[in-house]
Amino acid sequence: MAKTSIIIRETRRKYPNRVRNRCSRCGRSRGYMRRFNLCRICFRELAMSGKIPGIVKSSW
């Protein structure tokens, strides 16, 4: 889990329009997928365990 201090600091910014998207699960700021509100790592974990409906591993 992310440090709670980082998440709290994001809410009390000096300039509120400078928003940094963060993963809702771990707080990671990089590799963020806006559609799922998750980072790429958490997205992959949840998708592989079948907890995100409609997402399947591609194969061709």
Phi, psi and omega in degrees: 000154181283160175294133179292335179295325179293317181293319179293321179298325178296327181284332182252059180275157177291319179244102187293343180279351175269079185271136175249115180291134180228150177297135181286342183268313185243344179090005180293139183262337182262152180070035185275133176253111186296324183297326183253352181061035182226159171277170185294328182288312179294323178300316181294318179299313181290323180292319180291330179272356176081023183267353175253113183292139177089355181258123175231153178291131182281146174209139180212000000 
